[in-house]
């Protein structure tokens, strides 16, 4: 569906009221979260959720995350557990998504779960996301606000570059501070890391007092962000590079000569915040390819490397 115009809304009372009005009418609003911009729709409205898939060009078998105003609301939609409560107490609001058994009386559109018996839920920490969820007063399905498979948006202009005219509005909250999507932990059985993200797996394991099981790319898709090719710029991505080949742009890490640097001081938090912003900027240079320096595979580095591997995968 093509809309006449995509509005840009401020984060004031008028902007939040207009955004909630659009959601209530079945429209789509890109909202800032601490991770990336999410494409929000009423998770109970079949047509609104279907429009998310249409606007993004997203495969219908890829489930969505439902965003809630607080942890107390989660029990309306999923079978809550002591383990879920422990993680919610430690990390919500924040960049952690929990996958739990879906309540049969949830009232959500089956498109949200891709007909799976589980649901991904999270409580975002961004003040504008929280304010919009409070103003709207219901569950919001919100994958990243970009064309499916492309670089995730961390600024309003990234959203508009891909979705202008396809959605009703963007709620402008500036740049997203975390910069990579939420960590996803499956709690339908043994606690399992389904997607590394804004909370380090080591922190989660410390709270749980046990190691997380690992999901591999060969396993069935049961959460967002598990498709092999994802987060991709237009240019081909080459990993673990120590130099740029002719025509390539070099995305660096640590002290080195490069086109753009994720973090000159080798800080993984800074690198995560810069990742998608820098990929957008390099792709706009239309290089022959994007070479990426090695990133340590610990803490937030696991999330960064996960996104880069999927960006570099054959398309």
MILUMVEX-125782 format. One record per atom (N, C-alpha, C): x, z, y. Coordinates in steps of 0.2 Angstrom, whole numbers, padded with zeros to 4 digits, always signed. Layout:
residues N
XZY
...
This chain:
residues 315
+0004+0000-0006
+0000+0000+0000
+0004+0000+0006
+0003-0005+0011
+0007-0005+0017
+0003-0001+0022
+0006+0003+0026
+0002+0007+0031
+0004+0003+0038
+0000+0004+0043
+0001+0000+0049
+0007+0003+0053
+0009+0009+0052
+0014+0012+0056
+0016+0019+0052
+0022+0020+0052
+0025+0027+0050
+0026+0031+0056
+0022+0037+0057
+0023+0041+0062
+0030+0045+0061
+0033+0047+0066
+0038+0052+0066
+0035+0059+0070
+0035+0064+0066
+0032+0070+0068
+0037+0075+0070
+0036+0079+0075
+0040+0085+0077
+0039+0091+0073
+0043+0096+0073
+0042+0102+0069
+0038+0107+0072
+0035+0105+0077
+0031+0110+0081
+0024+0111+0078
+0020+0115+0081
+0013+0116+0078
+0009+0110+0078
+0009+0106+0083
+0005+0099+0083
+0008+0095+0077
+0014+0094+0076
+0017+0090+0071
+0015+0093+0064
+0016+0099+0063
+0014+0102+0056
+0006+0101+0055
+0002+0102+0060
-0005+0101+0059
-0007+0094+0057
-0003+0089+0060
-0004+0082+0059
-0002+0081+0052
+0004+0083+0050
+0006+0082+0043
+0001+0085+0038
-0001+0091+0039
-0006+0094+0034
-0012+0090+0034
-0014+0087+0040
-0020+0083+0040
-0020+0077+0036
-0014+0074+0036
-0012+0067+0032
-0012+0069+0025
-0009+0074+0023
-0009+0076+0016
-0016+0078+0013
-0020+0081+0017
-0027+0082+0015
-0031+0076+0014
-0030+0071+0018
-0033+0065+0018
-0030+0060+0012
-0026+0062+0008
-0023+0058+0003
-0017+0054+0005
-0014+0056+0011
-0008+0052+0013
-0002+0055+0011
+0004+0051+0013
+0011+0053+0011
+0015+0055+0017
+0018+0061+0017
+0022+0063+0022
+0029+0065+0019
+0034+0062+0022
+0041+0064+0020
+0043+0070+0024
+0045+0076+0020
+0046+0082+0023
+0053+0084+0022
+0056+0088+0026
+0063+0090+0025
+0063+0096+0020
+0068+0096+0016
+0069+0102+0012
+0076+0104+0013
+0079+0109+0010
+0086+0111+0011
+0090+0106+0007
+0087+0103+0002
+0091+0098-0002
+0091+0091+0001
+0086+0088+0000
+0085+0081+0003
+0078+0080+0006
+0076+0075+0009
+0069+0074+0011
+0065+0072+0005
+0059+0075+0004
+0054+0074-0001
+0048+0070+0001
+0046+0066-0003
+0040+0062-0001
+0034+0066-0004
+0030+0069+0001
+0025+0074-0001
+0018+0071-0002
+0014+0073-0007
+0007+0071-0007
+0004+0077-0011
-0003+0077-0010
-0007+0082-0013
-0006+0081-0021
-0004+0086-0024
-0002+0086-0031
-0009+0086-0036
-0015+0087-0032
-0021+0087-0036
-0025+0081-0035
-0022+0076-0031
-0026+0070-0029
-0023+0064-0033
-0026+0061-0038
-0024+0056-0042
-0021+0050-0038
-0025+0048-0033
-0024+0042-0029
-0018+0044-0025
-0017+0050-0022
-0011+0051-0017
-0005+0051-0021
-0005+0054-0028
+0001+0054-0032
+0003+0047-0034
-0002+0043-0036
-0001+0036-0037
+0002+0033-0032
+0001+0034-0026
+0004+0031-0020
+0011+0033-0019
+0013+0039-0022
+0020+0040-0022
+0024+0035-0026
+0022+0034-0032
+0025+0029-0037
+0025+0022-0034
+0019+0021-0030
+0019+0014-0027
+0024+0013-0021
+0024+0018-0017
+0029+0018-0011
+0036+0017-0013
+0038+0021-0018
+0045+0022-0020
+0047+0016-0025
+0042+0013-0029
+0043+0009-0034
+0046+0013-0040
+0043+0019-0041
+0046+0023-0046
+0042+0022-0053
+0046+0022-0058
+0042+0022-0065
+0038+0027-0066
+0032+0026-0069
+0027+0031-0070
+0029+0036-0075
+0034+0035-0079
+0036+0039-0084
+0040+0045-0082
+0042+0044-0075
+0047+0049-0072
+0043+0055-0069
+0043+0061-0071
+0039+0066-0069
+0041+0068-0062
+0037+0072-0058
+0038+0074-0051
+0039+0082-0051
+0042+0084-0046
+0042+0091-0045
+0037+0093-0040
+0033+0099-0042
+0028+0102-0037
+0031+0107-0033
+0030+0107-0026
+0033+0112-0022
+0027+0117-0020
+0029+0123-0020
+0024+0128-0018
+0027+0133-0013
+0022+0136-0009
+0024+0140-0004
+0027+0147-0006
+0025+0149-0012
+0028+0155-0014
+0028+0156-0021
+0032+0160-0024
+0033+0161-0032
+0026+0163-0035
+0022+0167-0031
+0016+0169-0034
+0011+0164-0036
+0012+0158-0032
+0007+0152-0034
+0009+0149-0040
+0015+0150-0043
+0017+0146-0049
+0013+0148-0055
+0010+0154-0055
+0006+0156-0061
+0000+0152-0061
-0002+0149-0056
-0009+0145-0056
-0008+0138-0060
-0001+0136-0061
+0000+0129-0063
+0004+0129-0070
+0008+0134-0071
+0012+0135-0077
+0012+0141-0080
+0014+0142-0086
+0014+0148-0090
+0020+0152-0088
+0019+0157-0084
+0025+0160-0081
+0028+0165-0086
+0034+0166-0085
+0038+0171-0090
+0043+0175-0087
+0045+0180-0091
+0050+0185-0088
+0056+0182-0086
+0058+0177-0089
+0064+0173-0088
+0063+0169-0081
+0058+0166-0080
+0056+0163-0074
+0056+0168-0068
+0053+0173-0069
+0053+0178-0064
+0060+0181-0062
+0064+0181-0067
+0071+0184-0065
+0075+0178-0061
+0074+0172-0063
+0077+0167-0059
+0074+0166-0052
+0067+0166-0052
+0064+0166-0045
+0066+0172-0041
+0067+0178-0043
+0069+0183-0039
+0076+0182-0036
+0080+0178-0040
+0087+0177-0038
+0088+0171-0033
+0084+0166-0034
+0085+0160-0031
+0080+0157-0027
+0074+0159-0027
+0068+0157-0023
+0067+0161-0017
+0065+0158-0011
+0066+0151-0010
+0073+0148-0010
+0073+0142-0013
+0080+0139-0013
+0080+0133-0018
+0086+0130-0019
+0087+0123-0022
+0087+0124-0030
+0082+0128-0033
+0081+0128-0040
+0074+0126-0042
+0074+0122-0047
+0067+0120-0050
+0067+0122-0057
+0061+0125-0059
+0060+0127-0066
+0055+0123-0069
+0056+0121-0075
+0051+0117-0079
+0049+0122-0085
+0042+0123-0084
+0038+0128-0088
+0032+0124-0092
+0029+0127-0097
+0023+0124-0100
+0018+0124-0095
+0014+0118-0095
+0009+0117-0090
+0003+0121-0092
-0001+0124-0087
-0007+0127-0089
-0012+0122-0090
-0017+0122-0095
-0022+0117-0096
-0027+0117-0091
-0028+0122-0087
-0032+0122-0081
-0029+0122-0075
-0023+0118-0074
-0019+0118-0068
-0023+0114-0063
-0027+0109-0064
-0030+0105-0059
-0026+0100-0056
-0020+0099-0059
-0015+0094-0056
-0017+0087-0058
-0015+0082-0055
-0015+0075-0057
-0011+0075-0063
-0013+0071-0069
-0008+0070-0074
-0002+0066-0073
-0003+0062-0067
+0003+0058-0065
+0009+0062-0063
+0008+0068-0061
+0013+0072-0059
+0018+0074-0064
+0015+0075-0070
+0019+0077-0076
+0021+0071-0081
+0019+0065-0079
+0019+0059-0083
+0017+0061-0090
+0011+0065-0090
+0007+0066-0096
+0011+0071-0101
+0017+0074-0098
+0021+0079-0102
+0017+0086-0102
+0018+0090-0107
+0015+0096-0107
+0019+0102-0103
+0023+0100-0099
+0027+0104-0095
+0027+0102-0087
+0028+0106-0083
+0028+0105-0076
+0034+0108-0072
+0037+0104-0068
+0043+0106-0064
+0040+0109-0057
+0042+0115-0056
+0040+0119-0049
+0046+0122-0046
+0045+0122-0039
+0050+0125-0035
+0047+0128-0028
+0051+0132-0025
+0049+0135-0019
+0054+0133-0014
+0054+0128-0009
+0059+0126-0005
+0061+0131+0000
+0067+0132+0003
+0069+0136+0008
+0069+0134+0015
+0068+0127+0016
+0068+0124+0022
+0062+0127+0026
+0063+0130+0032
+0057+0133+0036
+0052+0128+0037
+0053+0121+0039
+0048+0116+0040
+0044+0115+0033
+0048+0114+0028
+0044+0113+0021
+0039+0119+0020
+0042+0125+0021
+0038+0131+0020
+0032+0131+0024
+0033+0130+0031
+0027+0130+0036
+0022+0125+0034
+0024+0119+0032
+0020+0113+0030
+0016+0115+0024
+0019+0118+0019
+0015+0121+0013
+0010+0126+0014
+0012+0130+0019
+0007+0136+0021
+0001+0132+0025
+0003+0128+0029
-0002+0125+0033
-0007+0120+0029
-0004+0117+0024
-0008+0113+0019
-0012+0117+0014
-0009+0122+0012
-0013+0127+0008
-0014+0125+0000
-0009+0121-0002
-0010+0118-0009
-0003+0116-0012
-0003+0114-0018
+0003+0111-0021
+0004+0104-0019
+0011+0103-0018
+0013+0096-0015
+0018+0093-0020
+0017+0087-0023
+0021+0084-0027
+0026+0080-0022
+0033+0081-0023
+0037+0078-0018
+0044+0076-0022
+0045+0070-0024
+0051+0067-0026
+0055+0065-0020
+0061+0063-0020
+0065+0061-0015
+0062+0055-0011
+0062+0055-0004
+0059+0051+0000
+0063+0044+0001
+0064+0041-0005
+0068+0034-0004
+0065+0030-0010
+0067+0023-0009
+0065+0019-0014
+0069+0021-0021
+0065+0020-0026
+0067+0023-0033
+0074+0020-0035
+0079+0025-0037
+0085+0023-0039
+0090+0022-0034
+0088+0022-0027
+0093+0022-0022
+0096+0028-0019
+0100+0028-0014
+0103+0034-0012
+0098+0039-0009
+0098+0045-0011
+0093+0050-0008
+0094+0051+0000
+0088+0053+0003
+0089+0053+0010
+0090+0060+0013
+0095+0061+0017
+0096+0068+0020
+0095+0068+0027
+0092+0063+0030
+0090+0062+0037
+0084+0058+0038
+0080+0059+0043
+0074+0055+0044
+0075+0048+0044
+0081+0045+0047
+0082+0038+0048
+0083+0035+0041
+0086+0039+0036
+0087+0037+0029
+0080+0035+0026
+0075+0040+0027
+0068+0039+0025
+0065+0032+0028
+0066+0032+0034
+0063+0026+0038
+0066+0019+0035
+0073+0019+0034
+0076+0013+0032
+0073+0011+0025
+0071+0015+0021
+0068+0013+0015
+0060+0013+0014
+0057+0017+0018
+0050+0018+0017
+0045+0017+0023
+0048+0015+0029
+0044+0013+0035
+0039+0008+0033
+0033+0010+0035
+0027+0005+0034
+0024+0007+0027
+0027+0010+0023
+0024+0012+0016
+0021+0019+0016
+0023+0023+0021
+0020+0030+0021
+0018+0032+0028
+0014+0037+0028
+0010+0038+0034
+0015+0042+0040
+0019+0046+0037
+0023+0050+0042
+0030+0053+0039
+0034+0054+0044
+0040+0058+0042
+0040+0064+0047
+0041+0070+0044
+0042+0076+0048
+0049+0078+0049
+0051+0077+0055
+0058+0077+0057
+0061+0084+0057
+0065+0086+0053
+0068+0092+0052
+0076+0092+0053
+0078+0086+0055
+0085+0085+0056
+0089+0084+0049
+0095+0085+0049
+0099+0084+0043
+0098+0090+0038
+0098+0088+0031
+0097+0093+0026
+0103+0097+0025
+0103+0103+0025
+0109+0107+0024
+0113+0107+0017
+0109+0107+0012
+0112+0107+0005
+0115+0100+0003
+0110+0095+0004
+0113+0088+0003
+0112+0085-0004
+0111+0089-0009
+0110+0086-0016
+0104+0090-0018
+0100+0086-0023
+0094+0089-0025
+0095+0096-0029
+0089+0099-0030
+0089+0105-0033
+0092+0105-0041
+0094+0110-0043
+0096+0111-0050
+0089+0112-0054
+0089+0109-0059
+0083+0109-0064
+0085+0113-0070
+0081+0118-0072
+0082+0122-0078
+0076+0122-0082
+0076+0120-0088
+0070+0120-0092
+0069+0127-0096
+0063+0129-0095
+0061+0136-0098
+0056+0135-0103
+0055+0129-0107
+0050+0128-0112
+0053+0131-0119
+0059+0132-0119
+0062+0135-0125
+0068+0138-0123
+0074+0137-0126
+0080+0140-0124
+0082+0137-0117
+0084+0142-0112
+0085+0140-0105
+0090+0134-0105
+0089+0128-0102
+0093+0122-0103
+0094+0119-0096
+0100+0117-0094
+0102+0114-0088
+0099+0107-0089
+0094+0105-0085
+0091+0098-0086
+0095+0093-0080
+0097+0096-0075
+0100+0093-0069
+0104+0097-0065
+0111+0096-0065
+0114+0100-0060
+0112+0099-0053
+0113+0104-0048
+0111+0103-0041
+0113+0108-0037
+0109+0110-0032
+0111+0114-0027
+0112+0122-0028
+0111+0124-0034
+0113+0131-0037
+0117+0129-0042
+0123+0132-0042
+0128+0131-0048
+0126+0134-0054
+0127+0130-0060
+0125+0133-0066
+0128+0140-0068
+0134+0141-0065
+0138+0147-0067
+0134+0153-0064
+0131+0152-0058
+0127+0157-0055
+0121+0159-0059
+0117+0154-0061
+0111+0154-0065
+0113+0158-0072
+0119+0156-0075
+0121+0159-0081
+0122+0167-0080
+0125+0168-0074
+0127+0175-0073
+0120+0179-0072
+0115+0177-0069
+0109+0180-0068
+0105+0181-0075
+0106+0176-0079
+0102+0176-0086
+0106+0180-0091
+0113+0181-0090
+0117+0184-0095
+0118+0180-0101
+0118+0173-0100
+0119+0169-0106
+0121+0162-0103
+0124+0158-0108
+0125+0151-0106
+0119+0147-0106
+0119+0142-0102
+0113+0137-0102
+0115+0132-0108
+0110+0130-0111
+0110+0124-0116
+0111+0118-0111
+0113+0112-0114
+0114+0106-0110
+0110+0100-0112
+0107+0097-0107
+0103+0091-0109
+0108+0085-0108
+0107+0080-0113
+0112+0074-0112
+0108+0068-0111
+0111+0063-0109
+0107+0057-0106
+0103+0054-0112
+0105+0055-0118
+0102+0052-0124
+0095+0056-0126
+0094+0062-0123
+0088+0066-0125
+0082+0063-0121
+0076+0064-0123
+0070+0062-0120
+0070+0064-0112
+0067+0060-0108
+0067+0061-0101
+0061+0066-0100
+0063+0072-0098
+0058+0077-0097
+0058+0081-0090
+0062+0078-0085
+0063+0081-0078
+0065+0075-0074
+0064+0076-0067
+0066+0071-0063
+0074+0071-0063
+0077+0065-0061
+0084+0064-0060
+0088+0063-0066
+0085+0061-0072
+0088+0061-0078
+0089+0053-0080
+0087+0049-0076
+0088+0042-0077
+0095+0040-0077
+0098+0036-0081
+0105+0034-0081
+0107+0031-0075
+0104+0026-0072
+0106+0023-0066
+0101+0026-0060
+0104+0029-0055
+0100+0033-0050
+0105+0034-0044
+0102+0036-0038
+0106+0038-0032
+0110+0032-0030
+0109+0026-0031
+0114+0020-0031
+0114+0017-0024
+0119+0016-0021
+0120+0011-0015
+0119+0004-0017
+0119+0000-0012
+0119-0008-0014
+0126-0010-0017
+0131-0007-0014
+0138-0009-0017
+0140-0005-0023
+0144-0008-0027
+0146-0006-0034
+0150+0000-0032
+0150+0006-0037
+0153+0012-0036
+0159+0012-0041
+0165+0014-0039
+0170+0015-0044
+0173+0022-0043
+0173+0026-0049
+0175+0033-0049
+0182+0035-0050
+0184+0041-0048
+0191+0043-0049
+0196+0039-0047
+0195+0036-0041
+0200+0032-0038
+0205+0035-0033
+0211+0033-0033
+0216+0036-0029
+0218+0031-0023
+0215+0025-0023
+0216+0021-0018
+0210+0016-0018
+0209+0012-0012
+0204+0007-0012
+0207+0000-0014
+0203-0004-0018
+0205-0011-0019
+0203-0015-0013
+0206-0021-0012
+0204-0025-0007
+0197-0026-0006
+0194-0025+0000
+0187-0025+0001
+0183-0019+0000
+0186-0014-0003
+0182-0008-0005
+0183-0003+0001
+0178+0001+0001
+0178+0007+0006
+0180+0013+0001
+0184+0018+0004
+0186+0024+0000
+0183+0030+0002
+0179+0033-0002
+0176+0040-0001
+0180+0045-0004
+0184+0049+0001
+0189+0054-0001
+0186+0061-0002
+0191+0065-0005
+0190+0072-0005
+0196+0075-0005
+0197+0080+0000
+0203+0084+0001
+0208+0080+0006
+0214+0082+0007
+0218+0078+0012
+0220+0072+0009
+0218+0066+0012
+0220+0060+0010
+0218+0054+0015
+0221+0049+0015
+0219+0043+0019
+0213+0040+0016
+0207+0039+0019
+0201+0036+0016
+0197+0033+0022
+0191+0030+0020
+0186+0028+0025
+0182+0033+0028
+0179+0037+0023
+0176+0043+0025
+0178+0049+0020
+0178+0055+0022
+0180+0061+0018
+0174+0066+0017
+0173+0067+0010
+0167+0072+0009
+0169+0079+0012
+0176+0081+0011
+0178+0087+0014
+0186+0087+0014
+0188+0086+0020
+0196+0086+0020
+0199+0092+0018
+0195+0098+0018
+0198+0104+0016
+0197+0106+0008
+0193+0101+0005
+0192+0102-0002
+0186+0107-0003
+0182+0107+0001
+0176+0112+0000
+0170+0109-0003
+0168+0111-0009
+0163+0108-0013
+0156+0108-0009
+0155+0114-0006
+0148+0115-0002
+0148+0110+0003
+0153+0109+0007
+0153+0104+0012
+0153+0097+0009
+0156+0095+0004
+0156+0089+0000
+0149+0087-0002
+0145+0092-0005
+0138+0091-0007
+0134+0089-0001
+0135+0093+0005
+0131+0092+0011
+0132+0085+0014
+0138+0082+0013
+0140+0075+0015
+0139+0070+0011
+0137+0071+0004
+0138+0066-0001
+0133+0060+0001
+0127+0061+0001
+0122+0055+0002
+0123+0052+0009
+0124+0057+0014
+0125+0054+0021
+0131+0049+0021
+0136+0051+0018
+0142+0047+0018
+0141+0040+0014
+0137+0041+0008
+0136+0035+0004
+0131+0030+0008
+0127+0033+0012
+0123+0028+0016
+0127+0025+0021
+0131+0029+0025
+0136+0026+0030
+0140+0021+0027
+0143+0022+0021
+0148+0017+0018
+0144+0011+0016
+0138+0012+0013
+0134+0006+0011
+0132+0001+0017
+0131+0004+0023
+0130+0001+0029
+0135-0004+0031
+0141-0002+0029
+0147-0006+0030
+0148-0013+0026
+0143-0013+0021
+0143-0019+0016
+0150-0020+0013
+0153-0015+0010
+0159-0017+0007
+0158-0020+0001
+0164-0023-0002
+0164-0026-0009
+0162-0021-0014
+0164-0014-0013
+0163-0009-0017
+0165-0002-0014
+0163+0003-0017
+0164+0010-0014
+0168+0013-0020
+0174+0015-0018
+0179+0019-0022
+0178+0026-0021
+0178+0030-0026
+0177+0038-0024
+0183+0042-0027
+0186+0046-0023
+0191+0050-0026
+0188+0055-0031
+0193+0058-0035
+0190+0063-0040
+0188+0069-0037
+0182+0072-0040
+0179+0078-0037
+0180+0083-0043
+0182+0090-0042
+0182+0095-0047
+0176+0096-0050
+0175+0096-0056
+0169+0097-0060
+0167+0104-0061
+0167+0108-0056
+0165+0115-0057
+0160+0117-0051
+0156+0122-0052
+0151+0124-0046
+0147+0118-0044
+0147+0117-0037
+0143+0111-0035
+0146+0104-0036
+0153+0105-0038
+0156+0098-0040
+0152+0095-0046
+0149+0099-0051
+0145+0096-0056
+0139+0092-0054
+0136+0095-0049
+0130+0091-0046
+0133+0085-0042
+0138+0085-0039
+0141+0079-0035
+0143+0074-0040
+0146+0076-0046
+0149+0071-0051
+0143+0068-0055
+0138+0072-0056
+0132+0069-0059
+0129+0064-0055
+0128+0065-0048
+0125+0060-0044
+0130+0053-0044
+0136+0055-0043
+0141+0049-0043
+0141+0045-0050
+0141+0048-0055
+0140+0045-0062
+0134+0040-0062
+0129+0043-0060
+0122+0039-0060
+0122+0033-0055
+0126+0035-0049
+0126+0029-0044
+0131+0024-0047
+0136+0025-0051
+0140+0020-0054
+0138+0017-0060
+0133+0019-0063
+0130+0017-0069
+0128+0009-0069
+0128+0005-0074
+0126-0001-0074
+0118-0001-0072
+0116-0006-0068
+0109-0006-0066
+0105-0012-0069
